[in-house]
Amino acid sequence: MSRRRVILAFLLAPLAVPLPIFALFFAMHLMRLGWFASGDTRLVLVNALTWSVCAIPIALGVTIAGGVPCHLVFQRRGWVSARHYVLAGLILGAAPFAIYYLFIACYDLWRSVEHGLDHQVFGVVPTLERLAADVPVGLAFAAVGVVCGLCSSFTFWLVAFPQGVHEHRAT
């Protein structure tokens, strides 16, 4: 494993993220789910492209903030198999959505306490109900993140370790 291949792998891994997003958007379009039921293929293409382009910088940030430290730890411990990298990718892929959801939850709770009625409980309960109703949506987005993390981490592993695990365990 050369340093050049690892750098190339870190640059290419975030570029694998648009593929599952496009696949998800067109699968939902073919199944006519939600607003995809309109049948407007051009709208689906524009939205898939927008989400894909917006996901690349986020994936690059996650790669730098989480992927680089994971890779360094894995190298130090000798964990070079695909399963280690894929597991890290699954976790890191869901992380931005989990962090975003927790941020929104904390912000909504703070606002409900700040602007509650006579008793703070009356402002908090409707917020908690709304957040509980949003959990399935948050889980769906986290699932998309998991798939994106899977694609990104496996792309990294394929580029960084082109010969597979056997060559790298001996070193």
NULUMDO-330981 format. One record per residue: residue number from 1; x, y, z of N, C-alpha, C, O in turn. Coordinates in steps of 0.02 Angstrom, whole numbers. Layout:
BEGIN
tornu_n_px_n_py_n_pz_ca_px_ca_py_ca_pz_c_px_c_py_c_pz_o_px_o_py_o_pz
NUM_X_Y_Z_X_Y_Z_X_Y_Z_X_Y_Z
...
//
This chain:
BEGIN
tornu_n_px_n_py_n_pz_ca_px_ca_py_ca_pz_c_px_c_py_c_pz_o_px_o_py_o_pz
1_43_-59_0_0_0_0_45_62_0_85_72_45
2_37_102_-50_78_162_-55_39_222_-28_-23_222_-26
3_76_271_-9_45_333_16_4_366_-39_-49_394_-26
4_28_361_-100_-7_391_-157_-75_358_-167_-125_392_-181
5_-78_292_-160_-142_257_-168_-191_275_-113_-251_281_-125
6_-166_284_-52_-209_303_4_-238_372_-7_-297_384_5
7_-196_419_-29_-220_487_-43_-272_485_-98_-324_518_-94
8_-258_447_-151_-306_440_-206_-371_409_-181_-425_430_-201
9_-366_359_-137_-425_327_-109_-467_377_-68_-528_376_-72
10_-433_420_-29_-469_470_10_-503_522_-35_-555_550_-17
11_-474_535_-93_-505_582_-139_-563_551_-179_-612_585_-194
12_-557_487_-195_-609_454_-235_-668_428_-193_-723_424_-219
13_-656_412_-131_-710_383_-89_-772_428_-85_-827_402_-92
14_-765_493_-74_-826_535_-72_-862_539_-139_-922_554_-141
15_-827_526_-193_-859_529_-259_-904_469_-272_-941_468_-321
16_-901_418_-229_-944_360_-235_-1013_373_-206_-1059_333_-216
17_-1021_427_-169_-1084_442_-134_-1143_457_-182_-1199_435_-167
18_-1133_492_-237_-1190_507_-281_-1224_445_-311_-1284_447_-326
19_-1188_391_-319_-1217_331_-350_-1277_304_-311_-1330_293_-341
20_-1271_291_-245_-1330_267_-210_-1387_318_-206_-1445_299_-203
21_-1370_382_-206_-1422_433_-205_-1462_432_-270_-1524_433_-269
22_-1427_429_-326_-1462_423_-390_-1504_360_-392_-1562_361_-414
23_-1476_304_-370_-1513_240_-371_-1576_244_-328_-1629_220_-348
24_-1570_275_-269_-1628_282_-225_-1681_325_-256_-1740_307_-255
25_-1662_382_-283_-1711_427_-313_-1748_394_-371_-1809_400_-377
26_-1712_359_-414_-1746_328_-471_-1785_265_-451_-1835_249_-483
27_-1764_230_-399_-1804_174_-374_-1870_200_-346_-1923_171_-358
28_-1867_255_-309_-1928_284_-282_-1972_312_-337_-2033_310_-333
29_-1941_337_-390_-1978_362_-448_-2014_304_-483_-2072_311_-503
30_-1979_248_-491_-2010_190_-524_-2066_160_-482_-2115_135_-509
31_-2059_163_-415_-2111_137_-371_-2166_188_-357_-2216_171_-325
32_-2157_249_-381_-2206_303_-372_-2221_317_-298_-2279_320_-278
33_-2168_325_-259_-2176_339_-188_-2172_414_-175_-2132_449_-206
34_-2215_439_-131_-2214_509_-110_-2221_556_-169_-2263_547_-213
35_-2179_609_-169_-2184_658_-222_-2157_631_-288_-2163_663_-340
36_-2126_572_-287_-2102_539_-348_-2160_513_-389_-2151_494_-447
37_-2220_511_-360_-2279_485_-396_-2301_532_-451_-2342_513_-493
38_-2275_593_-453_-2295_641_-504_-2277_617_-574_-2309_637_-623
39_-2226_574_-579_-2208_548_-644_-2162_594_-684_-2146_578_-742
40_-2140_649_-655_-2097_696_-690_-2024_674_-683_-1992_688_-632
41_-1998_640_-733_-1930_614_-731_-1879_671_-728_-1827_664_-696
42_-1893_725_-761_-1846_782_-760_-1839_810_-690_-1783_827_-669
43_-1894_816_-653_-1891_840_-584_-1851_792_-540_-1811_814_-499
44_-1861_728_-550_-1823_678_-511_-1748_684_-527_-1707_681_-482
45_-1732_693_-591_-1662_699_-611_-1630_762_-580_-1574_759_-555
46_-1665_817_-582_-1639_880_-553_-1629_872_-478_-1577_893_-451
47_-1677_842_-443_-1670_832_-371_-1615_783_-354_-1577_793_-306
48_-1610_729_-392_-1556_680_-380_-1488_712_-391_-1442_700_-352
49_-1482_753_-442_-1419_787_-455_-1403_838_-400_-1346_843_-378
50_-1453_874_-377_-1443_923_-323_-1420_889_-259_-1371_910_-229
51_-1456_837_-239_-1438_800_-178_-1368_769_-185_-1330_768_-137
52_-1353_743_-244_-1288_712_-254_-1231_762_-249_-1180_749_-218
53_-1240_819_-280_-1188_871_-278_-1179_897_-207_-1123_910_-185
54_-1234_906_-171_-1230_930_-102_-1199_877_-55_-1169_894_-4
55_-1206_814_-73_-1180_760_-30_-1104_753_-35_-1072_729_12
56_-1075_773_-91_-1003_763_-100_-961_802_-49_-917_772_-18
57_-974_867_-38_-934_902_14_-946_875_84_-900_873_125
58_-1007_853_98_-1021_823_163_-982_758_170_-952_745_223
59_-982_717_117_-944_655_118_-870_668_126_-835_631_160
60_-845_720_94_-774_737_100_-758_758_172_-706_739_199
61_-802_797_202_-792_817_272_-793_757_319_-752_753_365
62_-840_711_308_-843_651_350_-781_608_339_-754_579_386
63_-758_605_277_-697_567_261_-637_596_298_-597_559_327
64_-630_662_298_-573_693_331_-580_687_407_-532_670_441
65_-639_702_433_-648_703_506_-652_633_536_-629_623_592
66_-680_585_500_-688_518_528_-649_464_493_-622_419_526
67_-644_469_427_-611_416_389_-536_414_399_-507_360_406
68_-505_472_400_-432_474_409_-412_446_478_-368_403_481
69_-443_468_533_-425_438_597_-439_362_600_-400_325_628
70_-495_341_570_-509_269_569_-455_231_532_-432_178_554
71_-435_257_474_-384_224_434_-318_219_474_-285_167_473
72_-300_273_508_-237_272_546_-240_220_603_-192_185_616
73_-298_217_637_-306_167_691_-305_97_661_-272_52_689
74_-339_87_606_-341_21_575_-271_-1_553_-253_-60_561
75_-232_45_526_-164_28_505_-121_11_565_-82_-37_562
76_-128_48_619_-88_35_678_-104_-33_708_-60_-67_733
77_-168_-52_705_-188_-116_735_-184_-175_686_-192_-233_705
78_-171_-160_623_-166_-213_573_-233_-236_546_-239_-291_519
79_-284_-195_554_-351_-212_530_-356_-185_458_-372_-127_448
80_-344_-228_410_-345_-205_341_-398_-241_298_-399_-232_238
81_-439_-280_329_-490_-315_290_-548_-268_272_-558_-216_304
82_-584_-286_221_-639_-245_198_-692_-237_251_-724_-184_256
83_-703_-287_292_-757_-283_341_-745_-227_392_-793_-196_415
84_-682_-214_410_-668_-160_457_-684_-92_425_-714_-49_457
85_-664_-84_363_-676_-21_329_-750_-11_314_-776_45_319
86_-784_-65_296_-856_-59_281_-895_-44_345_-941_-2_344
87_-878_-75_400_-912_-61_463_-902_12_484_-949_45_505
88_-841_37_476_-828_108_491_-868_152_444_-894_204_465
89_-873_132_381_-911_171_332_-985_173_349_-1018_225_340
90_-1012_118_372_-1083_116_392_-1096_165_449_-1146_201_448
91_-1052_165_497_-1061_210_555_-1050_282_534_-1090_326_551
92_-997_295_497_-983_364_476_-1035_390_427_-1047_450_424
93_-1066_345_388_-1118_367_341_-1181_390_376_-1214_437_353
94_-1197_358_431_-1257_378_469_-1244_438_514_-1291_472_535
95_-1181_451_530_-1164_503_579_-1190_573_560_-1219_606_604
96_-1183_597_498_-1208_666_485_-1283_672_496_-1306_724_520
97_-1321_620_479_-1393_624_488_-1412_620_562_-1457_655_584
98_-1376_579_599_-1389_575_671_-1372_641_706_-1410_664_749
99_-1316_670_687_-1296_734_717_-1346_788_699_-1365_828_742
100_-1367_790_637_-1416_840_615_-1482_831_653_-1511_880_677
101_-1506_769_659_-1569_756_694_-1563_776_767_-1610_806_795
102_-1507_760_799_-1498_779_869_-1494_855_877_-1521_882_926
103_-1462_888_830_-1459_961_832_-1529_991_828_-1547_1035_867
104_-1569_967_781_-1638_992_772_-1679_977_835_-1717_1020_858
105_-1671_917_863_-1708_900_923_-1689_946_982_-1733_971_1016
106_-1625_957_992_-1604_1000_1046_-1627_1072_1035_-1649_1106_1082
107_-1623_1096_973_-1644_1164_958_-1720_1171_970_-1741_1220_1000
108_-1759_1123_947_-1831_1126_957_-1849_1124_1031_-1894_1160_1053
109_-1815_1082_1069_-1829_1079_1141_-1810_1145_1174_-1846_1169_1218
110_-1754_1173_1156_-1733_1238_1184_-1784_1292_1168_-1803_1331_1211
111_-1807_1293_1105_-1857_1344_1086_-1923_1333_1122_-1956_1381_1141
112_-1943_1270_1132_-2007_1259_1166_-2002_1278_1240_-2051_1303_1268
113_-1946_1268_1271_-1937_1289_1340_-1933_1365_1344_-1961_1396_1389
114_-1898_1394_1296_-1889_1467_1294_-1956_1503_1283_-1969_1555_1313
115_-1998_1475_1240_-2061_1508_1222_-2122_1467_1244_-2174_1471_1212
116_-2114_1429_1297_-2169_1387_1321_-2225_1428_1351_-2221_1489_1356
117_-2278_1394_1371_-2334_1427_1402_-2318_1441_1476_-2260_1451_1493
118_-2369_1443_1519_-2357_1458_1589_-2308_1408_1621_-2266_1427_1661
119_-2316_1346_1603_-2271_1294_1630_-2230_1267_1572_-2255_1257_1517
120_-2167_1254_1584_-2123_1232_1531_-2144_1165_1501_-2129_1152_1443
121_-2177_1124_1539_-2198_1059_1514_-2245_1066_1455_-2242_1027_1407
122_-2289_1117_1456_-2337_1124_1402_-2304_1142_1336_-2330_1127_1282
123_-2246_1174_1338_-2210_1188_1277_-2168_1130_1253_-2155_1124_1193
124_-2147_1087_1299_-2102_1032_1282_-2141_972_1254_-2116_940_1207
125_-2199_957_1280_-2236_897_1259_-2253_897_1184_-2240_846_1151
126_-2280_951_1156_-2293_949_1084_-2229_942_1043_-2229_911_989
127_-2176_971_1067_-2112_965_1032_-2088_892_1033_-2065_867_982
128_-2094_859_1089_-2074_789_1093_-2118_745_1049_-2094_698_1018
129_-2183_761_1046_-2227_723_1002_-2208_731_929_-2207_683_891
130_-2191_792_910_-2171_805_841_-2105_771_824_-2097_743_770
131_-2058_773_872_-1994_739_861_-2003_664_855_-1970_632_815
132_-2048_636_896_-2061_564_891_-2092_547_824_-2078_493_797
133_-2134_590_798_-2164_578_733_-2113_583_677_-2121_551_624
134_-2059_621_687_-2006_629_637_-1954_574_639_-1910_571_596
135_-1956_530_689_-1906_477_695_-1904_432_632_-1849_418_609
136_-1960_410_605_-1955_368_544_-1921_404_485_-1883_373_448
137_-1934_468_478_-1901_506_425_-1826_510_438_-1786_501_393
138_-1808_523_500_-1737_526_518_-1703_459_507_-1645_457_485
139_-1737_405_523_-1708_338_512_-1701_323_438_-1653_290_417
140_-1749_346_398_-1744_336_325_-1683_373_297_-1647_345_256
141_-1673_435_319_-1614_472_296_-1550_440_322_-1499_439_286
142_-1550_415_384_-1491_381_410_-1476_318_370_-1418_301_360
143_-1529_284_347_-1518_225_305_-1485_244_239_-1442_208_214
144_-1505_300_210_-1472_324_150_-1399_339_165_-1355_322_125
145_-1386_370_222_-1317_383_243_-1276_320_252_-1217_318_236
146_-1308_268_279_-1274_204_288_-1253_175_220_-1197_151_213
147_-1298_177_172_-1283_151_105_-1228_193_73_-1183_166_40
148_-1232_259_81_-1179_302_53_-1112_287_86_-1060_284_53
149_-1112_278_152_-1051_260_187_-1023_193_166_-962_185_161
150_-1067_146_153_-1046_81_128_-1011_87_61_-956_60_52
151_-1041_123_15_-1011_133_-52_-945_170_-47_-896_152_-80
152_-943_221_-6_-882_262_0_-826_222_32_-769_223_7
153_-840_186_85_-787_149_120_-762_91_78_-703_76_79
154_-806_58_42_-785_2_1_-743_28_-59_-696_-5_-80
155_-762_86_-85_-721_117_-138_-652_133_-112_-602_121_-145
156_-649_161_-51_-584_175_-21_-543_111_-16_-484_110_-35
157_-573_59_10_-536_-3_21_-512_-32_-45_-455_-57_-49
158_-554_-30_-97_-533_-57_-162_-475_-18_-192_-431_-48_-224
159_-473_47_-183_-419_88_-211_-356_82_-168_-301_75_-194
160_-363_84_-102_-305_83_-57_-273_14_-54_-212_8_-45
161_-313_-38_-61_-288_-107_-56_-305_-146_-119_-348_-190_-116
162_-274_-130_-175_-294_-163_-238_-278_-238_-240_-310_-275_-277
163_-229_-261_-201_-210_-331_-200_-250_-371_-148_-241_-431_-142
164_-292_-337_-112_-330_-371_-59_-293_-370_7_-245_-333_15
165_-315_-410_53_-289_-411_121_-222_-447_125_-180_-427_166
166_-211_-498_86_-154_-543_95_-87_-507_92_-42_-522_131
167_-79_-461_46_-16_-426_38_-1_-382_99_57_-373_116
168_-52_-355_131_-41_-305_184_-36_-335_253_-10_-302_298
169_-59_-395_263_-53_-425_329_19_-445_344_39_-446_402
170_57_-460_293_127_-481_303_172_-423_323_224_-434_355
171_153_-362_306_196_-305_322_184_-278_391_216_-230_411
//
